[in-house]
Amino acid sequence: MGTDFNANEIFEMARQIEITGAAFYREAAESVDNEDHKNFLIELAEMEDDHEKTFQEMQKELTDGEQTLLVFDPEDENALYLKALADNRVFSKKKKPGKDMTEILKSAIQTEKDSIVFYLGMKEMVPEKYGKPRINDIIKEEMSHLKLLSGKLKAVDKGDLT
């Protein structure tokens, strides 16, 4: 028997992933010497902060059915479980950022890809009536970030710092 989640729980995981991502970019910004790269990484951290707020707003728009707990959880242990699951599935493989912008971007791109795959898998664990279509909103946000990172990597590889 599989475990089902609701959209609210997936949004909670998404928020945790964004918080961890913002911390990664801030740490990376502290490690690079190039001011343009530092500023870009700080912008990425701020984008992660914005994504976390966006997901929080989307979470507030969920219907009661999309927030229905599918397991009895009087001690609210499910939230701790979801945070641990999000941390382990997406960010546990991520190395600490180094000083090389190309490597930082490659790591960030891989993490974005991992998060998209994670959400696609989690989407299959959310029944339709508990908000399955809402998970697409998270995936779209992550895909836009992936596109931005890929574009920046191409620019850095060409020597264009802007």
Backbone as CSV, one residue per row, in Angstrom:
resi,resn,N_x,N_y,N_z,CA_x,CA_y,CA_z,C_x,C_y,C_z
1,MET,0.837,-1.188,0.000,0.000,0.000,0.000,0.878,1.246,0.000
2,GLY,0.634,2.163,-0.946,1.427,3.373,-1.051,0.933,4.450,-0.108
3,THR,1.759,5.465,0.037,1.400,6.605,0.859,0.894,7.701,-0.044
4,ASP,-0.237,8.278,0.287,-0.773,9.405,-0.464,-0.502,10.689,0.299
5,PHE,-0.310,11.755,-0.450,-0.120,13.079,0.118,-1.197,13.985,-0.443
6,ASN,-1.367,15.156,0.175,-2.255,16.155,-0.404,-1.405,17.314,-0.920
7,ALA,-2.007,18.208,-1.682,-1.277,19.331,-2.269,-0.644,20.206,-1.195
8,ASN,-1.323,20.364,-0.078,-0.789,21.176,1.008,0.555,20.634,1.479
9,GLU,0.666,19.343,1.617,1.912,18.734,2.073,3.032,18.915,1.038
10,ILE,2.686,18.841,-0.237,3.689,19.024,-1.283,4.159,20.483,-1.296
11,PHE,3.233,21.416,-1.122,3.633,22.818,-1.044,4.532,23.063,0.155
12,GLU,4.275,22.380,1.249,5.139,22.519,2.426,6.548,22.021,2.104
13,MET,6.643,20.897,1.413,7.956,20.398,0.999,8.625,21.397,0.066
14,ALA,7.866,21.943,-0.874,8.413,22.903,-1.833,8.976,24.122,-1.110
15,ARG,8.266,24.582,-0.108,8.742,25.733,0.666,10.064,25.407,1.353
16,GLN,10.165,24.224,1.933,11.409,23.823,2.597,12.568,23.754,1.604
17,ILE,12.299,23.244,0.421,13.331,23.144,-0.614,13.802,24.538,-1.022
18,GLU,12.884,25.480,-1.153,13.260,26.845,-1.523,14.100,27.500,-0.431
19,ILE,13.763,27.264,0.823,14.536,27.827,1.940,15.967,27.295,1.902
20,THR,16.103,26.005,1.675,17.434,25.396,1.605,18.195,25.912,0.389
21,GLY,17.502,26.083,-0.731,18.136,26.613,-1.934,18.644,28.028,-1.731
22,ALA,17.862,28.864,-1.064,18.285,30.239,-0.794,19.554,30.252,0.054
23,ALA,19.621,29.372,1.025,20.818,29.287,1.871,22.034,28.871,1.040
24,PHE,21.843,27.926,0.105,22.931,27.496,-0.778,23.466,28.672,-1.582
25,TYR,22.574,29.446,-2.199,23.012,30.560,-3.037,23.698,31.655,-2.217
26,ARG,23.230,31.888,-1.018,23.878,32.889,-0.170,25.284,32.426,0.225
27,GLU,25.417,31.160,0.532,26.731,30.613,0.864,27.652,30.682,-0.356
28,ALA,27.108,30.368,-1.529,27.900,30.433,-2.759,28.339,31.869,-3.028
29,ALA,27.452,32.829,-2.802,27.786,34.245,-3.040,28.952,34.683,-2.165
30,GLU,29.003,34.156,-0.956,30.105,34.501,-0.056,31.427,33.888,-0.511
31,SER,31.371,32.839,-1.322,32.590,32.123,-1.694,33.235,32.616,-2.986
32,VAL,32.498,33.390,-3.794,33.062,33.842,-5.068,33.654,35.243,-4.926
33,ASP,34.662,35.508,-5.746,35.338,36.803,-5.689,34.766,37.807,-6.684
34,ASN,34.269,37.318,-7.811,33.748,38.178,-8.864,32.448,38.837,-8.406
35,GLU,32.402,40.155,-8.432,31.228,40.898,-7.952,29.972,40.614,-8.769
36,ASP,30.124,40.471,-10.101,28.963,40.157,-10.938,28.380,38.796,-10.560
37,HIS,29.262,37.837,-10.347,28.802,36.500,-9.952,28.159,36.542,-8.572
38,LYS,28.792,37.270,-7.667,28.254,37.408,-6.314,26.843,37.998,-6.360
39,ASN,26.678,39.059,-7.149,25.367,39.709,-7.256,24.324,38.779,-7.871
40,PHE,24.731,38.017,-8.890,23.808,37.067,-9.509,23.368,36.006,-8.503
41,LEU,24.300,35.490,-7.722,23.967,34.469,-6.721,23.050,35.031,-5.633
42,ILE,23.277,36.263,-5.268,22.382,36.904,-4.289,20.985,37.053,-4.893
43,GLU,20.926,37.415,-6.186,19.633,37.492,-6.874,18.936,36.133,-6.874
44,LEU,19.712,35.065,-7.099,19.131,33.719,-7.071,18.576,33.391,-5.688
45,ALA,19.305,33.770,-4.656,18.822,33.539,-3.288,17.504,34.282,-3.063
46,GLU,17.451,35.505,-3.554,16.225,36.295,-3.425,15.086,35.679,-4.232
47,MET,15.417,35.090,-5.389,14.389,34.406,-6.186,13.852,33.196,-5.423
48,GLU,14.748,32.483,-4.759,14.304,31.340,-3.942,13.399,31.830,-2.820
49,ASP,13.764,32.955,-2.202,12.901,33.549,-1.170,11.530,33.869,-1.750
50,ASP,11.525,34.451,-2.968,10.264,34.792,-3.635,9.465,33.533,-3.964
51,HIS,10.165,32.475,-4.433,9.473,31.216,-4.720,8.823,30.663,-3.450
52,GLU,9.551,30.756,-2.353,9.000,30.248,-1.092,7.729,31.021,-0.738
53,LYS,7.751,32.331,-0.922,6.566,33.153,-0.653,5.444,32.829,-1.637
54,THR,5.811,32.623,-2.912,4.820,32.257,-3.931,4.140,30.949,-3.552
55,PHE,4.946,29.953,-3.150,4.376,28.667,-2.763,3.502,28.819,-1.518
56,GLN,3.904,29.691,-0.618,3.092,29.931,0.580,1.740,30.542,0.187
57,GLU,1.756,31.479,-0.763,0.509,32.079,-1.240,-0.359,31.045,-1.954
58,MET,0.262,30.214,-2.792,-0.487,29.153,-3.473,-1.089,28.196,-2.445
59,GLN,-0.334,27.942,-1.409,-0.794,27.040,-0.344,-2.045,27.618,0.335
60,LYS,-2.063,28.928,0.523,-3.211,29.574,1.152,-4.465,29.475,0.286
61,GLU,-4.288,29.334,-1.037,-5.411,29.264,-1.969,-5.999,27.857,-2.100
62,LEU,-5.386,26.882,-1.451,-5.870,25.509,-1.564,-7.256,25.367,-0.941
63,THR,-8.049,24.510,-1.528,-9.376,24.234,-0.971,-9.223,23.367,0.275
64,ASP,-10.292,23.243,1.038,-10.258,22.382,2.223,-9.906,20.947,1.838
65,GLY,-10.447,20.485,0.721,-10.168,19.122,0.277,-8.695,18.910,-0.050
66,GLU,-8.060,19.948,-0.614,-6.654,19.849,-0.973,-5.742,19.928,0.249
67,GLN,-6.329,20.295,1.394,-5.563,20.368,2.634,-5.905,19.230,3.599
68,THR,-6.827,18.378,3.204,-7.268,17.296,4.073,-6.117,16.360,4.398
69,LEU,-5.874,16.178,5.685,-4.858,15.219,6.098,-5.339,13.818,5.770
70,LEU,-4.453,13.044,5.171,-4.821,11.691,4.777,-4.397,10.658,5.813
71,VAL,-3.719,11.142,6.865,-3.348,10.266,7.988,-3.640,11.015,9.282
72,PHE,-3.919,10.270,10.332,-4.152,10.843,11.646,-2.808,11.298,12.214
73,ASP,-2.687,12.574,12.577,-1.403,13.128,13.022,-1.614,14.131,14.151
74,PRO,-1.981,13.665,15.336,-2.271,14.592,16.431,-1.035,15.327,16.945
75,GLU,0.142,14.786,16.750,1.369,15.420,17.223,2.042,16.275,16.147
76,ASP,1.429,16.394,14.973,1.956,17.161,13.843,3.349,16.684,13.427
77,GLU,3.563,15.378,13.535,4.835,14.788,13.136,4.984,14.737,11.619
78,ASN,3.867,14.811,10.920,3.913,14.762,9.460,4.744,15.910,8.889
79,ALA,4.661,17.088,9.489,5.433,18.235,9.004,6.929,17.970,9.120
80,LEU,7.353,17.376,10.213,8.766,17.038,10.388,9.204,15.993,9.366
81,TYR,8.333,15.019,9.134,8.623,13.980,8.154,8.777,14.581,6.763
82,LEU,7.879,15.484,6.400,7.926,16.104,5.080,9.171,16.960,4.900
83,LYS,9.580,17.682,5.949,10.801,18.481,5.865,12.001,17.575,5.646
84,ALA,12.077,16.497,6.399,13.192,15.556,6.250,13.182,14.920,4.860
85,LEU,12.009,14.576,4.367,11.895,13.977,3.045,12.377,14.947,1.971
86,ALA,11.953,16.193,2.052,12.373,17.196,1.071,13.880,17.423,1.142
87,ASP,14.412,17.532,2.337,15.849,17.750,2.490,16.647,16.590,1.928
88,ASN,16.224,15.384,2.213,16.978,14.209,1.785,16.827,13.904,0.305
89,ARG,15.705,14.190,-0.274,15.473,13.839,-1.668,16.104,14.814,-2.645
90,VAL,16.246,16.068,-2.273,16.744,17.050,-3.232,18.109,17.598,-2.828
91,PHE,18.284,17.971,-1.581,19.498,18.680,-1.218,20.578,17.840,-0.560
92,SER,20.320,16.619,-0.212,21.346,15.834,0.461,22.519,15.538,-0.458
93,LYS,22.295,15.502,-1.763,23.346,15.197,-2.715,24.156,16.433,-3.100
94,LYS,23.671,17.588,-2.731,24.315,18.831,-3.145,25.557,19.080,-2.286
95,LYS,26.662,19.350,-2.969,27.905,19.682,-2.287,27.854,21.125,-1.830
96,LYS,28.734,21.438,-0.904,28.873,22.829,-0.513,29.400,23.593,-1.726
97,PRO,28.937,24.820,-1.899,29.394,25.574,-3.068,30.881,25.885,-2.976
98,GLY,31.559,25.804,-4.106,32.967,26.183,-4.178,33.078,27.613,-4.665
99,LYS,34.239,27.950,-5.216,34.453,29.308,-5.700,34.266,29.423,-7.204
100,ASP,34.166,28.309,-7.898,34.057,28.302,-9.346,32.592,28.470,-9.770
101,MET,32.308,29.565,-10.481,30.928,29.876,-10.866,30.330,28.793,-11.754
102,THR,31.129,28.248,-12.664,30.619,27.193,-13.537,30.167,25.991,-12.711
103,GLU,30.954,25.604,-11.742,30.591,24.458,-10.900,29.382,24.774,-10.017
104,ILE,29.315,25.992,-9.506,28.154,26.399,-8.709,26.890,26.292,-9.554
105,LEU,26.948,26.820,-10.778,25.780,26.785,-11.661,25.412,25.364,-12.057
106,LYS,26.413,24.535,-12.339,26.133,23.142,-12.683,25.461,22.420,-11.513
107,SER,25.927,22.678,-10.298,25.321,22.074,-9.117,23.885,22.561,-8.945
108,ALA,23.676,23.859,-9.149,22.331,24.435,-9.028,21.397,23.864,-10.087
109,ILE,21.899,23.721,-11.319,21.089,23.155,-12.398,20.706,21.719,-12.073
110,GLN,21.664,20.939,-11.585,21.361,19.556,-11.236,20.330,19.484,-10.114
111,THR,20.440,20.381,-9.157,19.469,20.401,-8.064,18.082,20.765,-8.561
112,GLU,18.004,21.727,-9.478,16.701,22.084,-10.054,16.108,20.887,-10.794
113,LYS,16.941,20.188,-11.561,16.463,18.997,-12.261,15.985,17.941,-11.259
114,ASP,16.776,17.745,-10.204,16.391,16.772,-9.178,15.066,17.148,-8.524
115,SER,14.874,18.448,-8.294,13.631,18.874,-7.652,12.442,18.659,-8.584
116,ILE,12.628,18.898,-9.878,11.536,18.669,-10.839,11.167,17.190,-10.866
117,VAL,12.176,16.334,-10.911,11.915,14.885,-10.897,11.224,14.492,-9.589
118,PHE,11.675,15.076,-8.484,11.067,14.818,-7.181,9.580,15.192,-7.199
119,TYR,9.265,16.382,-7.711,7.867,16.824,-7.753,7.026,15.988,-8.703
120,LEU,7.617,15.579,-9.815,6.883,14.702,-10.735,6.526,13.387,-10.038
121,GLY,7.464,12.856,-9.277,7.194,11.634,-8.525,6.163,11.845,-7.434
122,MET,6.290,12.956,-6.719,5.346,13.248,-5.636,3.945,13.487,-6.196
123,LYS,3.878,14.065,-7.388,2.579,14.337,-8.016,1.781,13.045,-8.171
124,GLU,2.482,11.964,-8.453,1.815,10.676,-8.615,1.264,10.143,-7.294
125,MET,1.727,10.726,-6.189,1.276,10.278,-4.876,0.167,11.160,-4.305
126,VAL,-0.291,12.127,-5.112,-1.370,13.021,-4.681,-2.620,12.678,-5.482
127,PRO,-3.649,12.184,-4.807,-4.894,11.901,-5.527,-5.479,13.179,-6.138
128,GLU,-6.170,13.012,-7.238,-6.756,14.137,-7.980,-7.550,15.069,-7.062
129,LYS,-8.401,14.488,-6.230,-9.269,15.323,-5.386,-8.528,16.033,-4.257
130,TYR,-7.269,15.664,-4.035,-6.481,16.317,-3.000,-5.451,17.283,-3.570
131,GLY,-5.654,17.697,-4.824,-4.865,18.781,-5.387,-3.758,18.402,-6.349
132,LYS,-3.835,17.240,-6.947,-2.798,16.811,-7.883,-2.461,17.869,-8.944
133,PRO,-3.459,18.504,-9.582,-3.129,19.502,-10.620,-2.313,20.686,-10.090
134,ARG,-2.411,20.984,-8.818,-1.681,22.114,-8.243,-0.163,21.896,-8.248
135,ILE,0.246,20.638,-8.274,1.673,20.335,-8.248,2.332,20.843,-9.537
136,ASN,1.567,20.921,-10.607,2.097,21.468,-11.856,2.582,22.904,-11.677
137,ASP,1.939,23.668,-10.795,2.361,25.045,-10.543,3.773,25.081,-9.962
138,ILE,4.065,24.157,-9.077,5.407,24.078,-8.493,6.412,23.721,-9.582
139,ILE,6.073,22.738,-10.386,6.977,22.273,-11.448,7.270,23.400,-12.434
140,LYS,6.264,24.192,-12.780,6.474,25.322,-13.698,7.440,26.350,-13.110
141,GLU,7.309,26.631,-11.828,8.224,27.564,-11.165,9.657,27.053,-11.239
142,GLU,9.836,25.775,-10.959,11.179,25.190,-10.982,11.754,25.170,-12.399
143,MET,10.922,24.922,-13.384,11.387,24.907,-14.768,11.858,26.293,-15.210
144,SER,11.181,27.337,-14.751,11.606,28.693,-15.115,12.971,29.001,-14.500
145,HIS,13.202,28.517,-13.301,14.485,28.720,-12.639,15.587,27.938,-13.368
146,LEU,15.270,26.750,-13.807,16.218,25.922,-14.566,16.637,26.638,-15.848
147,LYS,15.685,27.247,-16.529,15.969,27.977,-17.765,16.913,29.152,-17.492
148,LEU,16.660,29.888,-16.433,17.505,31.018,-16.065,18.932,30.556,-15.764
149,LEU,19.066,29.505,-14.975,20.387,28.988,-14.617,21.145,28.491,-15.845
150,SER,20.464,27.801,-16.730,21.100,27.293,-17.948,21.600,28.437,-18.819
151,GLY,20.808,29.494,-18.916,21.225,30.662,-19.683,22.453,31.328,-19.078
152,LYS,22.481,31.423,-17.768,23.632,32.029,-17.091,24.866,31.157,-17.267
153,LEU,24.724,29.848,-17.208,25.860,28.953,-17.404,26.454,29.146,-18.802
154,LYS,25.610,29.250,-19.816,26.098,29.485,-21.181,26.862,30.804,-21.254
155,ALA,26.326,31.828,-20.603,26.978,33.141,-20.614,28.333,33.083,-19.904
156,VAL,28.399,32.416,-18.772,29.650,32.300,-18.026,30.666,31.510,-18.839
157,ASP,30.220,30.445,-19.465,31.130,29.632,-20.286,31.694,30.423,-21.463
158,LYS,30.914,31.384,-21.968,31.373,32.228,-23.085,32.211,33.414,-22.586
159,GLY,32.265,33.587,-21.270,33.012,34.707,-20.711,32.213,35.974,-20.559
160,ASP,30.902,35.894,-20.796,30.015,37.051,-20.666,29.503,37.088,-19.232
161,LEU,29.886,38.068,-18.463,29.519,38.134,-17.050,28.192,38.830,-16.804
162,THR,27.540,39.339,-17.835,26.277,40.047,-17.611,25.101,39.151,-17.826
